[in-house]
């Protein structure tokens, strides 16, 4: 084994005088599974008439605050920094594996700072911390990366090192292999169900998870392109475009447009067969659907019957190839373009006619409509398509499109005014915008994972990123800035740091307006201290109370409520308390002490001899002595 040397001698060997401070060069750090390790890179210097440079491996960083490293080659523990030089560490020190020490650099600050405030404000911070407590920093950093960047996870570690996320989420482990392992863990069914129990309780403000809460929702599905071979991948055909996809089903709150729930299914499963399964899943999390707004893909008599039987109100667009649609248009659509049915909504001109319609033994309300803008677009498209084509059925196809263009029917379970029905239905645009966020900003498409757990973990992070993004959009609903513009503009805010201080750049006029619209107060007041210190960022945060919030029951009670496994008393720990005696044995000892002693004291007393052997020895002593003499 090589003898340990003093680190000062090592510096002298490479041509650096340890007595002349500051020393040339800098320290770089690398995070590994077992901790953080440092390397000293020294600058060029003159040696034997030549210019040279190099680096020295320092070892494991055991105390970032005091720059203490551990390396057996240099005798164990020692301190080193270019500004203060090196020295041995006397006595016992506090070894703490933690965040990277602050290096003089500029950190991207504004965007991740804003996201962290939304974590705190919306309660998502607590949800993420309780999901996998030891990996909460990793989860927060990945969600932040998904909102801010649309890059692959291979770039997340580089972003993390140049972002303020490295300060507020110091325990995040974003190495490529660790992210893969974390996604598998996040995608387990137990984690999935635990997340939605906590998340839905937070976003619906339901203090008691065992009490059902009614929520009006929007339900829709979208295809996610996936060329990986899994049992969830199937062939899809959308407007003649053939892809390999899986289907993502989302449920959002109709009032706030916040996402409530997601699940993924095989693409070839028809929409209307997945509706009731989704509603039943929501009931498991105490969400009782009050009103469902759906697109034509979910229309079927079977779905309508189940919704009616469960007293769930609905608003759905009828499919044009159904006989109910054709019957309504034939009987009531001839005079649909009369002036008395003309309405205007959101810059569009329409004709709307309300008709009572009995189906499945219940009176529903059908709203026959003509969208003039849609009628013109479809008519223009069909004429352009067949203008240069020699087709014998050309005239019939154009005439058929003119008869059906722009026409559609909305079917409602209860009566609405003609002026109410369109705003109610076009709230569906909220879920279409949500799907646009998922596919555009969260980098989910195309899906590049191979296992169900990794897929579910990836979609869960995308779901959280979508939830945060929608909250920002909602906060900026009355602003002239979009969520994308706000994130981009605040991303330009940079904080320049070193080991003892931080310099914050001034805000531009646009950045001030965005923060004002978001009702966020710019936090950087240098008189309050260094924002990179551990106790600064949350110095105004209320100290967390231990235990579950008031009114919330235990998860074990929740499981019993739904699964009805056994009574709560059966969960108590079995056996008598530590140190107590067995009551049956005590009673037996008192009532039958003789029998008890006989049964438990079998054998001769310690130190006595075997009586049979003793008698044999006495009776045959002469024979024994004779044999010994021979």
VOLO-518409 format. One record per residue (C-alpha): residue number from 1; residue in three letters; x, y, z. Coordinates in nm, 3 decimals. Last residue first. Layout:
 resi resn      xx      yy      zz
  NUM  ala       X       Y       Z
...
! end
This chain:
 resi resn      xx      yy      zz
  630  unk  -0.422  -5.674   3.446
  629  unk  -0.462  -5.449   3.749
  628  unk  -0.735  -5.233   3.579
  627  unk  -0.931  -5.541   3.484
  626  unk  -0.922  -5.666   3.839
  625  unk  -1.037  -5.328   3.977
  624  unk  -1.344  -5.320   3.742
  623  unk  -1.433  -5.680   3.821
  622  unk  -1.412  -5.604   4.191
  621  unk  -1.618  -5.285   4.156
  620  unk  -1.900  -5.463   3.980
  619  unk  -2.179  -5.389   4.222
  618  unk  -2.050  -5.035   4.313
  617  unk  -1.998  -4.917   3.953
  616  unk  -2.333  -5.054   3.844
  615  unk  -2.503  -4.865   4.124
  614  unk  -2.333  -4.536   4.022
  613  unk  -2.419  -4.585   3.655
  612  unk  -2.785  -4.637   3.739
  611  unk  -2.792  -4.333   3.969
  610  unk  -2.653  -4.086   3.711
  609  unk  -2.463  -3.828   3.908
  608  unk  -2.568  -3.493   4.052
  607  unk  -2.406  -3.153   3.956
  606  unk  -2.721  -2.985   3.809
  605  unk  -3.037  -3.144   3.925
  604  unk  -3.153  -3.451   3.733
  603  unk  -3.376  -3.423   3.424
  602  unk  -3.715  -3.253   3.368
  601  unk  -3.774  -2.913   3.531
  600  unk  -4.050  -2.765   3.307
  599  unk  -4.294  -3.049   3.334
  598  unk  -4.220  -3.121   3.698
  597  unk  -4.228  -2.753   3.792
  596  unk  -4.563  -2.702   3.621
  595  unk  -4.706  -3.017   3.772
  594  unk  -4.607  -2.904   4.119
  593  unk  -4.716  -2.543   4.062
  592  unk  -5.059  -2.638   3.940
  591  unk  -5.274  -2.335   4.018
  590  unk  -5.005  -2.064   4.037
  589  unk  -4.783  -2.190   3.754
  588  unk  -5.079  -2.257   3.529
  587  unk  -5.207  -1.904   3.584
  586  unk  -4.866  -1.757   3.500
  585  unk  -4.837  -1.976   3.192
  584  unk  -5.177  -1.866   3.067
  583  unk  -5.102  -1.498   3.134
  582  unk  -4.776  -1.498   2.933
  581  unk  -4.563  -1.231   3.094
  580  unk  -4.512  -0.863   3.009
  579  unk  -4.174  -0.714   2.913
  578  unk  -4.276  -0.593   2.565
  577  unk  -4.649  -0.560   2.531
  576  unk  -4.843  -0.875   2.436
  575  unk  -4.880  -0.989   2.076
  574  unk  -5.030  -0.838   1.761
  573  unk  -4.991  -0.480   1.648
  572  unk  -5.319  -0.308   1.581
  571  unk  -5.444  -0.335   1.223
  570  unk  -5.727  -0.566   1.334
  569  unk  -5.886  -0.273   1.514
  568  unk  -5.949  -0.100   1.180
  567  unk  -6.187  -0.377   1.072
  566  unk  -6.102  -0.585   0.766
  565  unk  -6.051  -0.557   0.391
  564  unk  -6.328  -0.317   0.305
  563  unk  -6.145  -0.199  -0.012
  562  unk  -6.295   0.149  -0.018
  561  unk  -6.320   0.258   0.342
  560  unk  -6.042   0.025   0.453
  559  unk  -5.798   0.194   0.218
  558  unk  -5.899   0.535   0.348
  557  unk  -5.858   0.420   0.709
  556  unk  -5.504   0.306   0.631
  555  unk  -5.436   0.639   0.462
  554  unk  -5.513   0.809   0.790
  553  unk  -5.786   1.070   0.809
  552  unk  -5.766   1.437   0.721
  551  unk  -5.967   1.669   0.948
  550  unk  -5.667   1.859   1.078
  549  unk  -5.365   1.820   0.855
  548  unk  -5.145   1.508   0.900
  547  unk  -4.857   1.508   1.145
  546  unk  -4.584   1.760   1.211
  545  unk  -4.646   2.125   1.150
  544  unk  -4.430   2.292   0.891
  543  unk  -4.262   2.614   0.991
  542  unk  -4.409   2.910   0.805
  541  unk  -4.186   3.034   0.528
  540  unk  -4.016   3.368   0.581
  539  unk  -3.665   3.225   0.613
  538  unk  -3.739   2.976   0.337
  537  unk  -3.483   3.097   0.085
  536  unk  -3.242   3.233   0.336
  535  unk  -3.166   2.943   0.573
  534  unk  -2.962   2.739   0.327
  533  unk  -2.753   3.031   0.203
  532  unk  -2.777   3.115  -0.165
  531  unk  -3.007   3.413  -0.115
  530  unk  -2.729   3.586   0.082
  529  unk  -2.868   3.810   0.349
  528  unk  -3.170   4.025   0.433
  527  unk  -2.996   4.346   0.324
  526  unk  -2.957   4.198  -0.022
  525  unk  -3.330   4.217  -0.085
  524  unk  -3.410   3.980  -0.368
  523  unk  -3.760   3.850  -0.331
  522  unk  -3.948   4.012  -0.621
  521  unk  -4.305   4.009  -0.497
  520  unk  -4.541   3.790  -0.694
  519  unk  -4.896   3.895  -0.782
  518  unk  -4.871   3.713  -1.117
  517  unk  -4.975   4.033  -1.297
  516  unk  -4.719   4.229  -1.094
  515  unk  -4.448   3.976  -1.168
  514  unk  -4.527   4.005  -1.539
  513  unk  -4.528   4.386  -1.529
  512  unk  -4.190   4.393  -1.351
  511  unk  -4.042   4.159  -1.611
  510  unk  -4.169   4.383  -1.893
  509  unk  -4.014   4.693  -1.737
  508  unk  -3.678   4.521  -1.697
  507  unk  -3.561   4.394  -1.361
  506  unk  -3.218   4.476  -1.227
  505  unk  -2.959   4.200  -1.204
  504  unk  -2.896   4.036  -0.871
  503  unk  -2.551   4.016  -0.715
  502  unk  -2.494   3.741  -0.462
  501  unk  -2.251   3.714  -0.174
  500  unk  -2.016   3.491   0.023
  499  unk  -1.909   3.198  -0.190
  498  unk  -1.979   3.364  -0.525
  497  unk  -2.293   3.442  -0.712
  496  unk  -2.432   3.632  -1.009
  495  unk  -2.813   3.598  -1.029
  494  unk  -2.970   3.603  -1.374
  493  unk  -3.317   3.710  -1.485
  492  unk  -3.351   3.609  -1.852
  491  unk  -3.577   3.317  -1.760
  490  unk  -3.834   3.572  -1.640
  489  unk  -3.897   3.668  -2.002
  488  unk  -3.921   3.312  -2.135
  487  unk  -4.145   3.192  -1.851
  486  unk  -4.376   3.493  -1.885
  485  unk  -4.394   3.464  -2.266
  484  unk  -4.490   3.095  -2.244
  483  unk  -4.752   3.166  -1.975
  482  unk  -4.908   3.430  -2.199
  481  unk  -4.871   3.802  -2.140
  480  unk  -5.146   4.060  -2.193
  479  unk  -5.280   3.976  -1.850
  478  unk  -5.634   3.887  -1.742
  477  unk  -5.580   3.511  -1.777
  476  unk  -5.227   3.539  -1.634
  475  unk  -5.303   3.348  -1.311
  474  unk  -5.492   3.087  -1.517
  473  unk  -5.196   3.046  -1.752
  472  unk  -4.964   2.999  -1.453
  471  unk  -5.198   2.739  -1.308
  470  unk  -5.217   2.565  -1.647
  469  unk  -4.837   2.542  -1.659
  468  unk  -4.823   2.394  -1.308
  467  unk  -5.084   2.129  -1.392
  466  unk  -4.917   2.051  -1.725
  465  unk  -4.582   1.999  -1.550
  464  unk  -4.755   1.771  -1.299
  463  unk  -4.915   1.568  -1.580
  462  unk  -4.586   1.551  -1.771
  461  unk  -4.419   1.415  -1.456
  460  unk  -4.697   1.156  -1.426
  459  unk  -4.669   1.069  -1.797
  458  unk  -4.299   0.985  -1.754
  457  unk  -4.369   0.775  -1.443
  456  unk  -4.647   0.587  -1.625
  455  unk  -4.419   0.515  -1.920
  454  unk  -4.131   0.408  -1.695
  453  unk  -4.364   0.172  -1.507
  452  unk  -4.516   0.029  -1.827
  451  unk  -4.173  -0.050  -1.969
  450  unk  -4.014   0.047  -2.304
  449  unk  -3.988   0.425  -2.313
  448  unk  -3.947   0.665  -2.606
  447  unk  -4.293   0.822  -2.635
  446  unk  -4.297   1.062  -2.930
  445  unk  -4.429   1.286  -2.796
  444  unk  -4.382   1.356  -2.424
  443  unk  -4.170   1.671  -2.473
  442  unk  -4.358   1.862  -2.200
  441  unk  -4.408   2.185  -2.398
  440  unk  -4.567   2.087  -2.729
  439  unk  -4.744   1.754  -2.674
  438  unk  -4.865   1.817  -2.320
  437  unk  -4.938   2.186  -2.377
  436  unk  -5.141   2.107  -2.691
  435  unk  -5.332   1.844  -2.495
  434  unk  -5.416   2.111  -2.239
  433  unk  -5.532   2.347  -2.513
  432  unk  -5.769   2.075  -2.633
  431  unk  -5.885   2.033  -2.273
  430  unk  -5.970   2.402  -2.246
  429  unk  -6.136   2.402  -2.587
  428  unk  -6.402   2.186  -2.426
  427  unk  -6.529   2.507  -2.267
  426  unk  -6.691   2.534  -2.608
  425  unk  -6.983   2.327  -2.483
  424  unk  -7.093   2.551  -2.197
  423  unk  -7.028   2.873  -2.389
  422  unk  -7.246   2.729  -2.671
  421  unk  -7.535   2.608  -2.452
  420  unk  -7.594   2.924  -2.253
  419  unk  -7.738   3.156  -2.523
  418  unk  -7.978   2.885  -2.640
  417  unk  -8.104   2.849  -2.281
  416  unk  -8.034   2.515  -2.121
  415  unk  -8.254   2.213  -2.055
  414  unk  -8.119   1.900  -1.895
  413  unk  -7.948   1.582  -2.016
  412  unk  -7.795   1.764  -2.312
  411  unk  -7.742   1.654  -2.675
  410  unk  -7.549   1.887  -2.907
  409  unk  -7.618   1.852  -3.279
  408  unk  -7.395   1.948  -3.574
  407  unk  -7.415   2.126  -3.908
  406  unk  -7.125   2.321  -4.061
  405  unk  -7.151   2.132  -4.389
  404  unk  -7.431   1.873  -4.408
  403  unk  -7.629   1.986  -4.715
  402  unk  -7.336   2.155  -4.888
  401  unk  -7.128   1.843  -4.831
  400  unk  -7.393   1.629  -5.001
  399  unk  -7.409   1.869  -5.297
  398  unk  -7.031   1.860  -5.342
  397  unk  -7.028   1.480  -5.327
  396  unk  -7.319   1.451  -5.571
  395  unk  -7.158   1.690  -5.821
  394  unk  -6.828   1.502  -5.821
  393  unk  -6.978   1.156  -5.857
  392  unk  -6.845   1.110  -6.214
  391  unk  -6.498   1.220  -6.094
  390  unk  -6.259   1.403  -6.326
  389  unk  -6.062   1.591  -6.063
  388  unk  -5.954   1.954  -6.110
  387  unk  -6.223   2.124  -5.898
  386  unk  -6.276   1.823  -5.669
  385  unk  -6.058   1.923  -5.373
  384  unk  -6.104   2.298  -5.410
  383  unk  -6.482   2.251  -5.409
  382  unk  -6.466   2.023  -5.102
  381  unk  -6.244   2.265  -4.907
  380  unk  -6.455   2.573  -4.987
  379  unk  -6.769   2.396  -4.869
  378  unk  -6.599   2.283  -4.547
  377  unk  -6.467   2.633  -4.472
  376  unk  -6.800   2.803  -4.558
  375  unk  -7.001   2.567  -4.335
  374  unk  -6.748   2.608  -4.052
  373  unk  -6.792   2.986  -4.070
  372  unk  -7.169   2.951  -4.086
  371  unk  -7.189   2.718  -3.784
  370  unk  -7.529   2.549  -3.819
  369  unk  -7.687   2.406  -3.506
  368  unk  -7.948   2.162  -3.376
  367  unk  -7.965   2.160  -2.995
  366  unk  -8.119   1.836  -2.864
  365  unk  -8.276   1.821  -2.519
  364  unk  -8.337   1.498  -2.327
  363  unk  -8.659   1.334  -2.214
  362  unk  -8.589   0.993  -2.067
  361  unk  -8.717   0.651  -2.175
  360  unk  -8.396   0.558  -2.356
  359  unk  -8.442   0.859  -2.585
  358  unk  -8.703   1.133  -2.591
  357  unk  -8.596   1.453  -2.767
  356  unk  -8.702   1.806  -2.684
  355  unk  -8.580   2.045  -2.962
  354  unk  -8.370   2.362  -2.932
  353  unk  -8.269   2.540  -3.254
  352  unk  -7.943   2.730  -3.297
  351  unk  -7.824   2.912  -3.612
  350  unk  -7.469   3.045  -3.591
  349  unk  -7.247   3.346  -3.652
  348  unk  -6.902   3.345  -3.488
  347  unk  -6.723   3.638  -3.321
  346  unk  -6.746   3.486  -2.972
  345  unk  -7.109   3.385  -3.009
  344  unk  -7.378   3.526  -3.237
  343  unk  -7.724   3.378  -3.276
  342  unk  -7.974   3.323  -3.560
  341  unk  -8.270   3.096  -3.482
  340  unk  -8.535   3.361  -3.553
  339  unk  -8.370   3.435  -3.892
  338  unk  -8.458   3.090  -4.033
  337  unk  -8.163   2.864  -4.117
  336  unk  -8.290   2.563  -3.920
  335  unk  -8.610   2.532  -4.123
  334  unk  -8.530   2.189  -4.269
  333  unk  -8.346   2.063  -3.960
  332  unk  -8.637   1.945  -3.744
  331  unk  -8.757   1.609  -3.880
  330  unk  -8.466   1.508  -4.106
  329  unk  -8.199   1.654  -3.882
  328  unk  -8.341   1.481  -3.575
  327  unk  -8.376   1.142  -3.750
  326  unk  -8.026   1.159  -3.899
  325  unk  -7.874   1.229  -3.558
  324  unk  -8.069   0.948  -3.391
  323  unk  -7.966   0.711  -3.674
  322  unk  -7.600   0.762  -3.590
  321  unk  -7.357   0.856  -3.869
  320  unk  -7.331   1.219  -3.760
  319  unk  -7.205   1.143  -3.409
  318  unk  -7.381   1.352  -3.147
  317  unk  -7.195   1.618  -2.952
  316  unk  -7.223   1.567  -2.577
  315  unk  -7.347   1.753  -2.270
  314  unk  -7.394   1.540  -1.959
  313  unk  -7.565   1.526  -1.621
  312  unk  -7.482   1.223  -1.407
  311  unk  -7.781   1.059  -1.238
  310  unk  -7.609   0.716  -1.232
  309  unk  -7.880   0.552  -1.446
  308  unk  -7.867   0.846  -1.690
  307  unk  -7.488   0.819  -1.725
  306  unk  -7.515   0.442  -1.776
  305  unk  -7.785   0.483  -2.039
  304  unk  -7.594   0.756  -2.225
  303  unk  -7.281   0.540  -2.233
  302  unk  -7.474   0.242  -2.376
  301  unk  -7.649   0.464  -2.630
  300  unk  -7.309   0.574  -2.762
  299  unk  -7.135   0.910  -2.794
  298  unk  -6.780   0.923  -2.652
  297  unk  -6.614   1.003  -2.985
  296  unk  -6.861   1.289  -3.039
  295  unk  -6.684   1.512  -2.784
  294  unk  -6.765   1.522  -2.415
  293  unk  -6.886   1.755  -2.140
  292  unk  -6.953   1.570  -1.815
  291  unk  -7.150   1.716  -1.527
  290  unk  -7.151   1.624  -1.157
  289  unk  -6.879   1.359  -1.148
  288  unk  -6.834   1.231  -0.792
  287  unk  -6.467   1.257  -0.700
  286  unk  -6.392   1.059  -0.381
  285  unk  -6.065   0.908  -0.517
  284  unk  -6.225   0.572  -0.596
  283  unk  -6.507   0.766  -0.757
  282  unk  -6.261   0.902  -1.012
  281  unk  -6.179   0.546  -1.118
  280  unk  -6.549   0.476  -1.173
  279  unk  -6.578   0.779  -1.405
  278  unk  -6.274   0.662  -1.605
  277  unk  -6.418   0.311  -1.645
  276  unk  -6.751   0.463  -1.756
  275  unk  -6.581   0.663  -2.033
  274  unk  -6.341   0.400  -2.168
  273  unk  -6.595   0.216  -2.388
  272  unk  -6.711   0.543  -2.549
  271  unk  -6.362   0.628  -2.669
  270  unk  -6.302   0.308  -2.866
  269  unk  -6.000   0.103  -2.756
  268  unk  -5.767   0.089  -3.057
  267  unk  -5.522   0.333  -2.896
  266  unk  -5.451   0.112  -2.594
  265  unk  -5.509   0.294  -2.266
  264  unk  -5.355   0.573  -2.063
  263  unk  -5.490   0.735  -1.750
  262  unk  -5.513   1.094  -1.633
  261  unk  -5.673   1.291  -1.352
  260  unk  -5.761   1.639  -1.230
  259  unk  -5.615   1.881  -1.484
  258  unk  -5.699   2.245  -1.405
  257  unk  -5.943   2.418  -1.644
  256  unk  -6.079   2.616  -1.343
  255  unk  -6.452   2.569  -1.403
  254  unk  -6.460   2.249  -1.607
  253  unk  -6.206   2.068  -1.391
  252  unk  -6.003   1.845  -1.617
  251  unk  -6.005   1.472  -1.697
  250  unk  -5.744   1.339  -1.937
  249  unk  -5.727   1.016  -2.139
  248  unk  -5.400   0.933  -2.318
  247  unk  -5.424   0.685  -2.605
  246  unk  -5.134   0.480  -2.737
  245  unk  -4.999   0.527  -3.086
  244  unk  -4.854   0.368  -3.397
  243  unk  -4.949   0.596  -3.682
  242  unk  -5.163   0.605  -3.998
  241  unk  -5.271   0.943  -4.133
  240  unk  -5.595   0.915  -4.335
  239  unk  -5.784   1.166  -4.125
  238  unk  -5.668   0.992  -3.807
  237  unk  -5.591   0.621  -3.843
  236  unk  -5.438   0.444  -3.545
  235  unk  -5.231   0.125  -3.514
  234  unk  -5.174   0.002  -3.159
  233  unk  -4.919   0.041  -2.879
  232  unk  -5.025  -0.060  -2.526
  231  unk  -4.874  -0.412  -2.550
  230  unk  -4.536  -0.251  -2.605
  229  unk  -4.312  -0.222  -2.911
  228  unk  -4.179   0.134  -2.918
  227  unk  -4.300   0.345  -3.209
  226  unk  -4.520   0.562  -2.985
  225  unk  -4.720   0.861  -3.104
  224  unk  -4.951   0.975  -2.829
  223  unk  -5.319   0.980  -2.926
  222  unk  -5.564   1.208  -2.750
  221  unk  -5.854   1.153  -2.512
  220  unk  -6.133   1.363  -2.368
  219  unk  -6.321   1.423  -2.046
  218  unk  -6.437   1.762  -1.918
  217  unk  -6.551   1.785  -1.558
  216  unk  -6.814   1.928  -1.324
  215  unk  -6.711   1.830  -0.968
  214  unk  -6.913   1.672  -0.686
  213  unk  -6.726   1.580  -0.366
  212  unk  -6.753   1.239  -0.199
  211  unk  -6.644   1.223   0.164
  210  unk  -6.376   0.967   0.247
  209  unk  -6.096   1.205   0.144
  208  unk  -6.190   1.448   0.419
  207  unk  -6.041   1.794   0.370
  206  unk  -6.151   1.824   0.007
  205  unk  -5.986   2.137  -0.130
  204  unk  -6.045   2.009  -0.484
  203  unk  -5.681   2.067  -0.585
  202  unk  -5.537   1.928  -0.259
  201  unk  -5.755   1.620  -0.209
  200  unk  -5.712   1.543  -0.576
  199  unk  -5.332   1.554  -0.540
  198  unk  -5.309   1.342  -0.223
  197  unk  -5.525   1.052  -0.341
  196  unk  -5.388   1.099  -0.692
  195  unk  -5.028   1.056  -0.580
  194  unk  -5.093   0.752  -0.362
  193  unk  -5.267   0.580  -0.654
  192  unk  -4.970   0.637  -0.891
  191  unk  -4.713   0.549  -0.622
  190  unk  -4.885   0.214  -0.555
  189  unk  -4.917   0.152  -0.930
  188  unk  -4.543   0.198  -0.979
  187  unk  -4.452   0.473  -1.224
  186  unk  -4.255   0.687  -0.980
  185  unk  -4.023   0.396  -0.903
  184  unk  -3.963   0.330  -1.272
  183  unk  -3.911   0.702  -1.334
  182  unk  -3.659   0.717  -1.046
  181  unk  -3.453   0.431  -1.189
  180  unk  -3.435   0.603  -1.528
  179  unk  -3.345   0.934  -1.363
  178  unk  -3.067   0.761  -1.164
  177  unk  -2.921   0.618  -1.487
  176  unk  -2.906   0.960  -1.653
  175  unk  -2.764   1.146  -1.355
  174  unk  -3.017   1.388  -1.216
  173  unk  -2.990   1.332  -0.842
  172  unk  -3.171   1.620  -0.674
  171  unk  -3.048   1.679  -0.319
  170  unk  -2.980   2.052  -0.360
  169  unk  -3.330   2.151  -0.478
  168  unk  -3.328   2.525  -0.387
  167  unk  -2.965   2.579  -0.488
  166  unk  -2.933   2.353  -0.793
  165  unk  -3.271   2.485  -0.913
  164  unk  -3.105   2.827  -0.940
  163  unk  -2.989   2.705  -1.278
  162  unk  -2.654   2.641  -1.445
  161  unk  -2.592   2.301  -1.281
  160  unk  -2.954   2.196  -1.330
  159  unk  -2.952   2.281  -1.700
  158  unk  -2.647   2.058  -1.756
  157  unk  -2.816   1.781  -1.554
  156  unk  -3.139   1.811  -1.753
  155  unk  -2.981   1.776  -2.096
  154  unk  -3.014   1.396  -2.129
  153  unk  -3.372   1.434  -2.007
  152  unk  -3.479   1.543  -2.356
  151  unk  -3.549   1.908  -2.434
  150  unk  -3.874   2.105  -2.410
  149  unk  -3.740   2.333  -2.137
  148  unk  -3.912   2.547  -1.872
  147  unk  -4.211   2.330  -1.782
  146  unk  -4.031   1.994  -1.819
  145  unk  -3.724   2.124  -1.634
  144  unk  -3.943   2.240  -1.345
  143  unk  -4.109   1.897  -1.328
  142  unk  -3.767   1.730  -1.329
  141  unk  -3.634   1.962  -1.055
  140  unk  -3.939   1.908  -0.834
  139  unk  -3.916   1.529  -0.873
  138  unk  -3.543   1.518  -0.797
  137  unk  -3.591   1.739  -0.491
  136  unk  -3.869   1.508  -0.367
  135  unk  -3.651   1.196  -0.394
  134  unk  -3.618   1.109  -0.022
  133  unk  -3.983   1.199   0.038
  132  unk  -4.134   0.987  -0.244
  131  unk  -4.494   1.115  -0.267
  130  unk  -4.492   1.331   0.047
  129  unk  -4.262   1.600  -0.092
  128  unk  -4.445   1.610  -0.425
  127  unk  -4.788   1.663  -0.266
  126  unk  -4.647   1.917  -0.020
  125  unk  -4.499   2.127  -0.302
  124  unk  -4.814   2.086  -0.510
  123  unk  -5.001   2.295  -0.252
  122  unk  -5.095   2.562  -0.506
  121  unk  -4.894   2.849  -0.355
  120  unk  -4.584   2.649  -0.266
  119  unk  -4.541   2.483  -0.605
  118  unk  -4.636   2.815  -0.766
  117  unk  -4.353   2.981  -0.573
  116  unk  -4.117   2.711  -0.698
  115  unk  -4.224   2.785  -1.053
  114  unk  -4.144   3.157  -1.014
  113  unk  -3.796   3.082  -0.877
  112  unk  -3.742   2.833  -1.161
  111  unk  -3.815   3.104  -1.420
  110  unk  -3.627   3.394  -1.258
  109  unk  -3.291   3.244  -1.165
  108  unk  -3.054   3.125  -1.431
  107  unk  -2.729   3.117  -1.233
  106  unk  -2.415   3.320  -1.301
  105  unk  -2.091   3.183  -1.160
  104  unk  -1.844   3.203  -0.872
  103  unk  -1.885   2.860  -0.719
  102  unk  -2.129   2.775  -0.442
  101  unk  -2.050   2.442  -0.286
  100  unk  -2.246   2.154  -0.436
   99  unk  -2.520   2.038  -0.207
   98  unk  -2.491   1.783   0.064
   97  unk  -2.284   1.513   0.227
   96  unk  -2.232   1.628   0.583
   95  unk  -1.934   1.539   0.798
   94  unk  -1.929   1.743   1.119
   93  unk  -1.569   1.744   1.233
   92  unk  -1.372   1.549   1.492
   91  unk  -1.019   1.654   1.584
   90  unk  -0.772   1.840   1.362
   89  unk  -0.827   1.883   0.987
   88  unk  -0.503   1.922   0.797
   87  unk  -0.444   2.238   0.597
   86  unk  -0.471   2.367   0.241
   85  unk  -0.482   2.709   0.071
   84  unk  -0.731   2.978   0.161
   83  unk  -0.823   3.124  -0.182
   82  unk  -0.752   2.816  -0.393
   81  unk  -0.952   2.598  -0.152
   80  unk  -0.843   2.299   0.054
   79  unk  -0.925   2.138   0.385
   78  unk  -0.793   1.796   0.486
   77  unk  -0.930   1.460   0.598
   76  unk  -0.755   1.127   0.535
   75  unk  -0.376   1.113   0.509
   74  unk  -0.329   1.246   0.158
   73  unk  -0.372   0.917  -0.029
   72  unk  -0.660   0.832   0.206
   71  unk  -0.868   1.112   0.053
   70  unk  -1.145   1.297   0.233
   69  unk  -1.217   1.660   0.150
   68  unk  -1.321   1.954   0.369
   67  unk  -1.428   2.274   0.191
   66  unk  -1.561   2.427   0.516
   65  unk  -1.923   2.474   0.404
   64  unk  -1.915   2.182   0.159
   63  unk  -1.823   1.923   0.426
   62  unk  -1.750   1.568   0.309
   61  unk  -1.624   1.638  -0.044
   60  unk  -1.474   1.311  -0.167
   59  unk  -1.127   1.314  -0.318
   58  unk  -0.894   1.593  -0.425
   57  unk  -0.779   1.469  -0.765
   56  unk  -0.509   1.704  -0.896
   55  unk  -0.519   1.875  -1.234
   54  unk  -0.290   1.984  -1.511
   53  unk  -0.096   2.272  -1.665
   52  unk   0.235   2.326  -1.839
   51  unk   0.444   2.608  -1.985
   50  unk   0.810   2.519  -2.027
   49  unk   1.139   2.669  -1.903
   48  unk   1.185   2.404  -1.640
   47  unk   0.840   2.493  -1.504
   46  unk   0.649   2.810  -1.591
   45  unk   0.280   2.808  -1.496
   44  unk  -0.057   2.732  -1.658
   43  unk  -0.354   2.720  -1.426
   42  unk  -0.432   2.452  -1.172
   41  unk  -0.743   2.237  -1.192
   40  unk  -0.830   2.091  -0.850
   39  unk  -1.075   1.800  -0.875
   38  unk  -1.360   1.744  -0.631
   37  unk  -1.601   1.459  -0.558
   36  unk  -1.967   1.472  -0.448
   35  unk  -2.139   1.163  -0.307
   34  unk  -2.179   0.786  -0.345
   33  unk  -2.398   0.798  -0.655
   32  unk  -2.175   1.056  -0.822
   31  unk  -2.185   1.436  -0.838
   30  unk  -1.881   1.596  -0.995
   29  unk  -1.715   1.912  -0.869
   28  unk  -1.461   2.147  -1.026
   27  unk  -1.204   2.340  -0.824
   26  unk  -1.014   2.645  -0.954
   25  unk  -0.673   2.762  -1.073
   24  unk  -0.378   2.951  -0.925
   23  unk  -0.334   2.956  -0.548
   22  unk  -0.435   3.269  -0.365
   21  unk  -0.209   3.269  -0.180
   20  unk   0.162   3.191  -0.192
   19  unk   0.244   2.937   0.079
   18  unk   0.126   2.635  -0.120
   17  unk   0.398   2.692  -0.385
   16  unk   0.280   2.510  -0.696
   15  unk   0.518   2.307  -0.914
   14  unk   0.335   1.974  -0.942
   13  unk   0.548   1.819  -0.668
   12  unk   0.495   2.125  -0.445
   11  unk   0.120   2.074  -0.461
   10  unk   0.159   1.710  -0.362
    9  unk   0.382   1.810  -0.072
    8  unk   0.105   2.041   0.052
    7  unk  -0.136   1.746   0.026
    6  unk   0.073   1.564   0.285
    5  unk   0.163   1.211   0.184
    4  unk   0.005   0.873   0.257
    3  unk   0.221   0.565   0.203
    2  unk   0.133   0.341  -0.092
    1  unk   0.000   0.000   0.000
! end
